[in-house]
């Protein structure tokens, strides 16, 4: 329904217009009326109509003045001027204001209905176009986001030299130049588990939206997707203010989480700042070390690498003294179960070492107690794999005495055994989850492969085919396909577009339509982004190669 407001000082004419139009039948809702512009303006501000029908000559405030004020506040409103004066000057002023139509009195029912139907069709076209552009704006944003994620992963793993870092950053329009850097790892809800849950609440979606909005075009903080349910923030600054910038981002994330109005076990892990790009890998490692400690810190929202290192130093100096301020029973099997369910392979070594440190150095020097801890880890792994319906031959068949012999030599031997055991368990977990995910994805991927040229194809439609939520489908897809849904869909479309450009004489706009893009400009942009040249340049190159 298009919300309509009527302003006419002559009561008889106003009542006649109200009666002559079957508003609901034609898709309109009359939301208000007034006798002059002065009375109408506050009512219009309150009701925010889509259409304003107003007389031009009225006491107190005329229709042109009203139209000018309303257009300023509601730019997209459609205005129809009613006038008893066939005066070109009035029409000229109405056009300059942006009035949709100018109708002369007396107004017939057919003439008014005809104009209203034209306006309704125009509004529907505008809304459809806006929805279309919004859809592709989101797709473009997601495509850029995951290109940035790939850049970040290569950056923090030291896979690029400085020259390559600057080149790729420039291509992605990322300002990477700074005196100093730091990294935050942030998880809005550490209970998010891609292996157990397929649902996101509206409130959780709103949290992710707020996080994204805060970092859009941020002056000194760049947001990247990290793992499926976590973010990384690369913070830039001068040597003397990098800590200040870091704390400002931590405070902003804390405020966002506290605004949710409910308890969420969020975590922000703060790394150790670095003074140059070549040290980013070390900075990331320190953030991940702090991040992996989250399983041992129930209720601790902010984890600082510097604090954890000081606690470990204290533990090494004071035999028998557990880490201060860690209010947790490290032997609680729930801690191991939680890590086995959610932990990452790259976190295992740090987690296990922290787990043993949390128990304490002096107790671990006792052979009996150390054997007890190792068996606790072993039985936790067996229990976890049984819940998954998996078996682990090494743990099932190996004699307890053999395990004790291997780990009895020292605490380091016990730590090494626990690391090896948990790594194998996570490997089995991920393989099992991958098989389940492949079963979920198989039908959806077949559907995408056969419908990729449909412009209406979206993540939501593919998720519906897979019979899971859109967020869960997105996570499964990127984990198992090695690329996002948008990247996969774009790749299919670009492959077909290259074929059509090589083998047919169709115009670029026709090719765009055939591969699923209504907007030829968007297609050209995406083609150049992914292929390194425009469609016309690609066609010219292939013709030259063929000669």
C-alpha positions in Angstrom: 0.0 0.0 0.0 1.2 3.5 -0.9 0.5 5.9 2.0 -1.2 9.0 0.7 -1.9 12.4 2.3 -4.5 14.9 0.9 -4.4 18.7 1.4 -7.3 20.8 0.1 -8.8 23.9 1.7 -12.3 23.4 0.1 -14.1 20.8 2.1 -16.5 19.8 -0.7 -13.6 19.1 -3.1 -11.6 17.3 -0.5 -14.6 15.0 0.4 -15.3 14.4 -3.2 -11.7 13.3 -3.9 -11.8 11.0 -0.9 -15.0 9.4 -2.2 -14.1 9.2 -5.8 -11.0 7.0 -5.3 -11.3 3.4 -4.1 -8.0 3.7 -2.4 -7.4 0.2 -1.1 -8.6 -1.4 -4.4 -5.8 0.5 -6.3 -3.1 -0.1 -3.7 -3.3 3.2 -1.7 -4.0 4.0 1.9 -5.2 7.5 2.8 -3.3 8.2 6.0 -4.3 11.8 6.6 -5.8 15.1 5.4 -5.6 18.8 6.1 -7.2 22.1 5.1 -4.0 24.0 4.5 -0.2 23.6 4.3 0.4 24.9 7.8 -1.9 22.2 9.4 -0.6 19.6 7.0 3.2 19.9 7.6 3.4 18.4 11.2 0.9 15.7 10.2 3.0 14.8 7.2 6.2 14.7 9.3 4.5 12.2 11.6 2.9 10.0 9.0 5.7 10.0 6.4 3.5 9.4 3.3 4.6 8.1 -0.1 2.3 10.5 -2.0 1.1 14.0 -1.3 -1.9 15.4 -3.2 -2.2 19.1 -2.5 -4.1 22.2 -3.7 -1.8 25.0 -4.9 -3.8 28.0 -3.5 -4.6 27.7 0.2 -4.6 30.1 3.2 -1.7 30.3 5.7 0.6 28.1 3.5 0.1 27.4 -0.2 0.8 24.1 -1.9 4.1 25.2 -3.5 5.6 26.2 -0.2 4.3 23.0 1.4 5.8 20.9 -1.4 9.2 22.6 -1.1 9.3 21.9 2.6 8.1 18.3 2.3 10.5 17.5 -0.5 13.4 18.7 1.6 12.5 16.4 4.5 11.2 13.4 2.4 13.1 13.5 -0.9 11.4 10.4 -2.4 7.9 11.5 -1.8 5.7 11.9 -4.9 3.7 15.1 -5.1 0.6 15.8 -7.2 -0.4 19.5 -7.4 -4.1 20.4 -7.9 -4.8 23.8 -9.4 -7.6 25.8 -10.8 -5.1 28.1 -12.6 -3.8 27.2 -16.0 -0.7 29.3 -15.4 2.6 28.3 -16.9 4.5 30.1 -14.1 2.8 27.8 -11.5 3.7 24.7 -13.5 7.3 25.9 -13.9 7.7 26.4 -10.1 6.2 22.9 -9.5 8.6 21.3 -12.0 11.6 23.1 -10.2 10.5 21.7 -6.9 10.3 18.1 -8.3 6.5 17.7 -8.3 5.4 14.5 -10.0 2.3 15.8 -11.7 0.2 19.0 -12.1 -3.5 18.5 -12.6 -6.1 21.2 -13.4 -9.4 21.4 -11.7 -12.1 20.3 -12.0 -10.6 16.8 -11.6 -12.4 13.8 -13.0 -12.2 10.4 -11.4 -10.6 8.8 -14.4 -8.0 11.4 -14.8 -7.0 11.2 -11.1 -7.0 7.4 -11.1 -4.9 7.4 -14.2 -2.3 9.6 -12.6 -2.3 7.7 -9.4 -1.8 4.4 -11.2 1.2 5.9 -13.1 2.7 7.0 -9.9 2.1 3.6 -8.2 3.8 1.8 -11.2 6.6 4.3 -11.0 7.1 3.7 -7.3 7.0 -0.1 -7.7 9.7 0.1 -10.4 11.8 2.3 -8.2 11.5 -0.1 -5.3 12.3 -3.1 -7.5 15.3 -1.3 -8.8 16.4 -0.2 -5.4 16.1 -3.8 -4.0 18.1 -5.1 -7.0 20.9 -2.6 -6.5 20.9 -3.3 -2.8 21.2 -7.0 -3.5 24.2 -6.5 -5.7 25.7 -3.9 -3.4 25.7 -6.6 -0.7 27.2 -9.1 -3.1 29.9 -6.7 -4.1 30.6 -5.9 -0.4 30.9 -9.6 0.4 33.1 -10.3 -2.6 35.5 -7.5 -1.5 35.3 -8.7 2.1 36.6 -12.1 1.3 39.3 -10.8 -1.0 40.4 -8.8 2.0 40.3 -11.9 4.2 42.6 -13.7 1.9 45.0 -10.8 1.9 44.9 -10.7 5.8 45.6 -14.4 6.1 48.6 -14.2 3.8 49.8 -11.1 5.6 49.8 -12.6 9.1 51.2 -15.9 8.0 54.2 -14.2 6.4 53.4 -15.5 2.9 54.2 -12.1 1.2 57.2 -9.9 1.1 56.8 -6.2 1.8 56.6 -5.3 -1.9 53.8 -7.9 -2.5 52.0 -6.6 0.6 51.9 -3.1 -0.7 50.9 -4.2 -4.2 48.0 -6.3 -3.0 46.9 -3.7 -0.5 46.8 -1.0 -3.2 44.7 -3.3 -5.5 42.2 -3.8 -2.6 42.2 -0.1 -1.7 43.6 -0.9 1.8 45.8 1.7 3.4 48.3 -0.5 5.1 51.1 2.1 5.7 51.8 2.9 9.3 54.5 3.3 11.9 53.2 0.6 14.2 50.5 -2.2 14.2 48.6 -4.4 16.6 46.0 -7.1 16.1 42.8 -8.0 18.0 41.0 -11.3 17.6 37.3 -10.9 18.5 34.5 -13.4 18.8 31.0 -12.0 19.5 29.9 -15.3 21.1 32.3 -18.1 22.0 29.4 -20.5 22.1 29.0 -20.3 18.4 29.8 -23.7 17.0 29.7 -24.5 13.3 29.4 -28.2 14.1 26.4 -28.0 16.3 24.3 -25.0 15.5 22.6 -23.9 12.3 20.7 -20.9 13.6 21.5 -17.2 14.3 19.1 -15.0 16.2 18.1 -11.6 14.9 19.9 -10.0 17.8 23.2 -11.8 16.9 22.8 -10.7 13.3 22.3 -7.1 14.6 25.6 -7.4 16.6 27.5 -8.4 13.5 25.9 -5.5 11.6 27.0 -3.0 14.3 30.5 -4.4 14.2 30.7 -4.0 10.5 29.2 -0.4 10.6 31.7 0.7 13.3 34.7 -0.3 11.2 33.5 1.0 7.8 36.1 3.5 6.6 37.6 3.6 10.1 40.6 5.9 10.3 43.1 3.5 11.9 41.4 0.1 12.3 40.8 -2.5 9.5 38.2 -5.3 10.1 38.7 -8.7 8.5 36.8 -11.9 8.8 39.0 -14.3 10.7 37.4 -17.7 11.3 33.8 -18.6 10.6 32.5 -16.8 13.7 35.3 -14.5 14.6 37.0 -11.2 13.4 40.5 -9.9 13.3 41.2 -6.1 13.6 44.4 -4.7 12.3 45.1 -1.5 14.2 47.5 1.1 12.8 49.1 4.1 14.5 52.3 5.8 15.5 54.7 4.2 18.0 53.5 6.5 20.7 49.7 6.1 20.2 49.3 2.4 19.0 48.3 1.3 22.5 45.8 4.2 22.7 44.2 3.2 19.4 44.1 -0.4 20.5 42.3 0.4 23.7 39.8 2.6 21.8 38.8 -0.3 19.6 38.6 -2.7 22.6 36.3 -0.2 24.3 34.1 0.2 21.2 33.7 -3.6 20.8 32.9 -3.9 24.5 30.2 -1.2 24.2 28.6 -3.0 21.2 28.4 -6.2 23.2 27.0 -4.5 26.3 24.3 -2.9 24.1 22.9 -6.3 23.2 21.0 -6.4 26.5 21.8 -10.0 27.2 24.7 -12.1 28.4 27.0 -13.2 25.6 30.4 -14.9 26.2 32.3 -12.6 23.9 36.1 -12.5 23.8 38.6 -9.8 22.7 42.2 -11.0 22.5 44.9 -8.3 22.3 48.3 -9.0 20.7 51.7 -7.5 21.2 52.2 -4.4 19.0 54.8 -4.5 16.2 56.9 -1.7 14.8 57.0 -2.8 11.2 55.1 -4.9 8.6 57.6 -7.7 8.7 56.7 -8.3 12.3 53.0 -8.6 11.7 53.3 -12.4 11.9 54.7 -12.2 15.4 52.0 -9.8 16.4 49.3 -12.1 15.1 50.8 -15.1 16.9 50.7 -13.2 20.2 47.0 -12.3 19.6 46.2 -16.0 18.8 48.1 -17.1 22.0 45.9 -14.8 24.0 42.8 -15.9 22.1 43.5 -19.6 22.7 43.4 -18.9 26.5 39.7 -18.2 26.3 38.8 -21.9 27.1 40.5 -21.5 30.5 39.0 -18.1 31.4 35.2 -18.4 31.9 33.8 -14.9 32.3 37.0 -13.2 31.1 36.0 -10.9 28.2 39.3 -9.2 27.5 42.5 -11.2 27.2 45.9 -9.5 26.9 49.0 -11.3 25.7 51.2 -9.1 27.9 49.2 -10.1 31.0 49.3 -13.8 30.2 53.0 -13.8 29.6 53.5 -12.1 33.0 51.4 -14.8 34.7 53.4 -17.5 33.0 56.6 -15.9 34.2 55.2 -15.8 37.8 54.2 -19.4 37.5 57.7 -20.4 36.5 59.3 -18.5 39.4 56.9 -19.7 42.1 56.6 -23.4 42.2 53.1 -24.7 43.0 51.4 -21.3 42.4 48.7 -21.4 39.7 48.0 -18.5 37.4 46.5 -15.6 39.4 43.1 -14.3 38.5 42.2 -17.5 36.5 39.1 -18.6 38.4 38.7 -22.0 36.8 39.2 -25.6 37.8 41.6 -26.7 35.1 40.8 -30.3 35.6 37.1 -29.8 34.8 36.4 -32.1 31.8 34.1 -29.4 30.4 37.1 -27.3 29.5 38.6 -30.0 27.3 35.2 -30.9 25.8 34.7 -27.2 24.9 38.0 -27.0 23.2 37.6 -30.3 21.4 34.3 -29.0 20.1 35.3 -25.5 19.0 39.1 -25.3 19.0 41.2 -24.7 16.0 44.2 -26.9 14.9 46.5 -23.9 15.1 45.5 -23.3 18.8 46.2 -26.8 20.1 49.8 -26.3 21.1 49.2 -23.1 23.0 46.0 -24.3 24.6 47.6 -27.5 25.9 50.6 -25.7 27.3 48.3 -23.1 29.0 46.1 -25.9 30.3 49.1 -27.5 32.1 50.3 -24.1 33.3 46.8 -23.4 34.8 47.1 -26.7 36.8 50.4 -25.6 38.3 54.1 -26.5 38.0 54.5 -28.2 41.4 51.6 -30.6 41.1 52.7 -31.6 37.6 56.1 -32.6 38.9 54.3 -35.4 40.8 54.4 -38.6 38.7 51.1 -39.8 40.1 49.3 -36.5 39.6 50.8 -36.1 36.1 49.5 -39.5 35.1 46.1 -38.5 36.4 46.1 -35.4 34.2 47.2 -37.3 31.1 44.5 -39.9 31.6 41.9 -37.1 32.1 42.9 -35.7 28.7 42.9 -39.2 27.1 39.4 -40.1 28.4 38.0 -36.7 27.5 39.2 -37.3 23.9 37.6 -40.8 23.8 34.4 -39.5 25.2 34.2 -36.6 22.7 34.8 -38.9 19.7 32.2 -41.4 20.9 29.7 -38.5 21.0 30.5 -37.8 17.4 30.0 -41.4 16.5 33.7 -41.8 15.7 36.3 -44.1 16.9 40.0 -43.5 17.4 42.1 -46.7 17.2 45.1 -45.4 19.0 43.2 -44.4 22.1 41.0 -47.5 22.1 43.7 -50.1 21.7 46.7 -48.6 23.3 47.3 -50.0 26.8 47.2 -47.5 29.7 50.6 -48.7 30.8 52.1 -47.8 27.5 50.7 -44.3 27.7 52.0 -43.9 31.3 55.5 -45.0 30.2 55.5 -42.4 27.4 54.4 -39.5 29.6 56.1 -40.4 32.9 59.5 -39.0 31.9 58.6 -35.3 32.3 56.0 -32.6 32.2 57.1 -31.7 28.7 56.6 -35.3 27.6 53.0 -35.2 29.0 52.4 -31.9 27.2 53.7 -33.3 23.9 51.5 -36.4 24.2 48.4 -34.3 25.0 49.1 -32.1 22.0 49.4 -35.0 19.7 46.3 -36.7 21.0 44.1 -33.5 20.8 45.4 -32.7 17.3 44.3 -36.2 16.1 40.9 -35.7 17.7 40.4 -32.4 16.0 41.5 -33.8 12.7 38.9 -36.6 13.1 36.3 -34.0 14.2 36.9 -31.8 11.2 36.9 -34.8 8.8 33.6 -36.0 10.2 32.1 -32.5 10.1 33.4 -32.1 6.5 31.6 -35.3 5.5 28.4 -34.2 7.0 28.8 -30.8 5.4 29.4 -32.3 2.0 26.2 -34.3 2.3 24.3 -31.0 3.1 26.0 -29.1 0.3 25.9 -31.7 -2.4 22.3 -30.9 -3.6 22.8 -27.2 -3.1 25.9 -27.2 -5.3 24.2 -29.2 -8.0 21.4 -26.6 -7.9 23.8 -23.7 -8.1 25.6 -25.3 -11.0 22.4 -25.6 -13.0 20.8 -22.3 -12.0 23.8 -19.9 -11.8 22.4 -17.9 -14.8 19.2 -17.1 -12.9 19.5 -13.4 -11.7 17.3 -14.3 -8.6 19.7 -16.9 -7.3 20.9 -15.9 -3.9 22.5 -17.3 -0.7 19.1 -17.6 0.9 17.7 -19.7 -2.0 20.7 -22.0 -2.0 20.4 -22.4 1.8 16.7 -23.3 1.4 17.7 -26.0 -1.0 20.2 -27.3 1.5 17.5 -27.0 4.2 19.7 -25.0 6.7 19.9 -21.4 7.7 21.6 -18.9 5.4 24.3 -18.1 8.0 25.1 -21.8 8.6 25.1 -22.5 4.9 27.5 -19.6 4.3 29.9 -21.0 6.9 29.7 -24.6 5.6 30.1 -23.5 2.0 33.3 -21.4 2.6 34.8 -24.1 4.9 34.3 -26.9 2.4 34.5 -25.2 -1.0 37.5 -23.1 -0.2 35.6 -20.0 -1.3 32.4 -18.1 -0.4 29.1 -18.6 -2.1 29.4 -15.3 -3.9 33.0 -16.2 -5.1 31.8 -19.6 -6.4 28.7 -18.1 -8.1 30.7 -15.3 -9.7 33.3 -17.8 -10.9 30.6 -19.8 -12.7 29.1 -16.7 -14.2 32.4 -15.3 -15.4 33.4 -18.6 -17.0 30.2 -18.6 -19.0 30.7 -14.9 -19.8 34.2 -15.6 -21.2 32.7 -18.3 -23.4 30.0 -16.1 -24.8 32.4 -13.2 -25.4 34.8 -15.6 -27.3 32.2 -17.6 -29.3 29.4 -15.1 -30.0 28.9 -11.5 -31.2 26.5 -10.7 -28.4 26.9 -7.3 -26.8 28.2 -7.0 -23.3 24.8 -6.1 -22.0 23.3 -9.2 -23.6 26.1 -11.4 -22.1 25.4 -9.8 -18.7 21.7 -10.8 -18.9 22.5 -14.3 -20.0 24.8 -15.0 -17.0 22.5 -13.5 -14.4 23.3 -9.8 -14.2 20.4 -7.4 -14.9 22.8 -4.4 -14.6 25.4 -4.3 -17.4 27.5 -1.8 -15.5 27.8 -4.1 -12.5 28.7 -7.0 -14.8 31.4 -5.0 -16.4 32.8 -3.9 -13.1 32.8 -7.4 -11.7 34.3 -8.8 -14.9 37.2 -6.4 -14.8 37.6 -7.0 -11.0 37.9 -10.8 -11.5 39.5 -11.1 -15.0 41.7 -8.0 -15.0 40.2 -6.4 -18.1 36.9 -5.2 -19.4 34.6 -7.5 -21.4 35.4 -5.6 -24.6 39.2 -5.8 -23.9 38.8 -9.6 -23.3 37.0 -10.1 -26.6 39.5 -8.1 -28.5 42.4 -10.0 -26.9 40.9 -13.4 -27.8 40.2 -12.3 -31.4 43.8 -11.2 -31.8 45.0 -14.5 -30.3 42.9 -16.3 -32.8 44.3 -14.5 -35.8 
